Amino acid sequence: MSDDNRHKEELKSGTVDDGGEQPTTAAARSTMPLAIVALSGLLVVLLLFSAGTLAIGRGRVHKGPPTPLAKSFMDFPVDFFPGYTWRQGVLEPEIERLVGSNATLKLTGVGRQGWVDLYTSYFGYASTPLEHEPDVCYPAQGWDLPLGVIRTEINLPGRSEPLPINVFYFTKELQRVLVVNYYCINGEYYNDRLETKFLETGEGGYYAQTRVTVEVKGEELTRETYRDHEAFKRARDVMVVAAPLIETYLPQMGGSNDDKTQADQ
């Protein structure tokens, strides 16, 4: 792992508190020490690779303007998950151009127990080519995926329907990371990107991918025990807080996920 990444460790697991004071906004980020918020070299490399190899499909010409966000990601609170120092970053212009998203949320949180990355890419059209996927771009950089893609669900406070997610456990020599992600298309949530391709609506609508990445330490993960592992609990806790908050920034189009979730626990 690069020197820029060594300052990051796991985000401490804990019980999610749905209450609390109103968080401050991204304006506070300028006061944070630069040393603890350096860009992840791994993330930059993966974004460059995935954007460069998949950008060919972004030649589609849309007739209308993209669907705008309800609110700018620049207003996303930098203290949404207490106990950690968060910085809202931006992609380098070349990476952003290759990825082709209309908006990007990129946060790195550093706390007493380590680091966590939160990343959302937003496209103002529901009909988009396949975006960079963890199970494509990580292996292309030499990472193994020993457990395959685990499709499962997590519960969100106050929601009757669980959030469908993917769990990716990547290993490379002595390095290990856990990535949890989900997809949202026109207000509906999925853990199968290919499935969303059959739901495209042509002009209008939107698509977004959100993922949380943490470093794995300690015992190995297995399909039978990953839910009890500290790394998954940390990623889950961040996702439980982040997902409903990110939803308030997306266009409000309604939708239901009845009978659409795929689970493989």
Long-range contacts (C-beta under 8 A, 24 or more apart in sequence): 1-42, 1-175, 1-215, 2-40, 2-41, 2-42, 4-38, 4-39, 4-40, 4-41, 5-40, 5-41, 5-42, 5-115, 5-215, 7-35, 7-36, 7-38, 7-110, 7-115, 8-40, 8-108, 8-110, 8-114, 8-115, 8-116, 8-215, 9-113, 9-114, 9-115, 9-215, 9-217, 10-113, 10-114, 10-115, 10-116, 10-214, 10-215, 10-216, 10-217, 10-230, 10-231, 10-234, 11-81, 11-84, 11-109, 11-111, 11-113, 11-114, 11-115, 11-116, 11-214, 11-234, 11-235, 11-237, 11-238, 12-83, 12-111, 12-112, 12-113, 12-114, 12-234, 13-230, 13-233, 13-234, 13-237, 14-83, 14-237, 15-237, 16-157, 16-237, 16-240, 16-241, 17-82, 18-157, 18-158, 20-82, 23-77, 23-78, 23-79, 23-80, 24-77, 24-78, 24-79, 25-75, 25-76, 25-77, 25-78, 26-74, 26-75, 26-76, 26-77, 26-78, 26-88, 28-78, 28-79, 29-78, 29-86, 29-87, 29-88, 32-85, 32-87, 36-85, 36-110, 37-85, 37-87, 37-89, 37-108, 37-110, 39-89, 39-108, 40-108, 40-117, 42-141, 42-177, 43-117, 43-119, 43-213, 44-92, 44-95, 45-141, 46-132, 46-137, 46-138, 46-141, 47-91, 47-95, 47-98, 47-99, 47-132, 47-137, 48-94, 48-95, 48-98, 49-132, 49-137, 49-140, 49-141, 50-99, 50-131, 50-132, 50-133, 50-136, 50-137, 50-140, 51-95, 51-98, 51-99, 51-100, 51-132, 52-98, 53-140, 54-129, 54-130, 54-131, 54-132, 54-136, 55-98, 55-99, 55-100, 57-129, 57-130, 58-100, 58-128, 58-129, 60-127, 60-129, 62-125, 62-127, 62-203, 63-203, 64-203, 64-204, 65-124, 66-102, 66-123, 66-124, 66-125, 66-206, 67-124, 67-125, 67-204, 67-205, 67-206, 67-251, 68-124, 68-251, 69-103, 69-122, 69-249, 69-250, 69-251, 70-248, 70-249, 70-250, 70-251, 70-252, 71-248, 71-249, 72-103, 72-249, 73-103, 73-104, 73-105, 73-120, 73-122, 73-249, 75-249, 76-105, 76-107, 76-245, 76-246, 76-249, 77-245, 78-107, 80-241, 80-242, 80-245, 81-109, 81-116, 81-237, 81-238, 81-241, 81-242, 83-111, 83-112, 84-109, 84-110, 84-111, 84-116, 85-109, 85-110, 85-111, 99-131, 99-132, 101-131, 105-246, 105-249, 109-238, 114-214, 114-215, 115-214, 115-215, 116-212, 116-213, 116-214, 116-234, 116-235, 116-238, 117-212, 117-213, 117-214, 118-210, 118-211, 118-212, 118-238, 118-242, 119-210, 119-211, 119-212, 119-213, 120-208, 120-209, 120-210, 120-211, 120-246, 121-208, 121-209, 122-206, 122-207, 122-208, 122-250, 123-206, 123-207, 123-208, 124-206, 125-203, 125-204, 125-205, 125-206, 125-207, 126-185, 126-186, 126-199, 126-200, 126-201, 126-202, 126-204, 126-205, 126-206, 126-207, 127-200, 127-201, 127-202, 127-203, 127-205, 128-200, 128-207, 130-193, 130-194, 130-197, 131-193, 131-207, 131-209, 133-193, 134-166, 134-168, 134-170, 134-179, 134-181, 134-211, 135-168, 138-168, 138-170, 138-179, 141-172, 142-172, 143-170, 143-171, 143-172, 143-177, 144-170, 144-171, 144-172, 145-169, 145-170, 146-171, 147-221, 147-222, 147-223, 147-226, 150-223, 150-226, 150-264, 150-265, 151-191, 151-192, 151-262, 151-263, 151-264, 152-191, 152-263, 152-264, 152-265, 153-261, 153-263, 153-265, 154-236, 154-239, 154-240, 155-240, 156-240, 156-243, 156-244, 157-240, 157-244, 159-244, 161-256, 161-257, 161-258, 161-261, 162-261, 163-189, 163-239, 163-243, 164-189, 164-190, 164-191, 164-257, 164-260, 164-261, 164-262, 164-263, 165-191, 165-239, 166-191, 167-226, 167-232, 169-216, 169-221, 169-226, 176-215, 176-216, 176-217, 177-213, 177-214, 177-215, 177-216, 178-213, 178-214, 178-215, 178-216, 178-221, 178-229, 178-231, 178-232, 178-235, 179-211, 179-212, 179-213, 179-235, 180-211, 180-212, 180-213, 180-232, 180-235, 180-236, 180-239, 181-209, 181-210, 181-211, 181-212, 182-209, 182-210, 182-211, 182-239, 182-243, 183-207, 183-208, 183-209, 184-208, 184-209, 184-210, 184-247, 184-250, 186-253, 186-255, 187-250, 187-251, 187-252, 187-253, 187-254, 187-255, 188-255, 188-256, 188-257, 188-260, 189-257, 189-261, 190-257, 190-260, 190-261, 190-262, 191-261, 191-262, 192-262, 195-260, 195-262, 205-253, 206-250, 206-251, 206-253, 208-246, 208-250, 210-239, 210-242, 210-243, 210-246, 212-238, 212-239, 212-242, 227-265
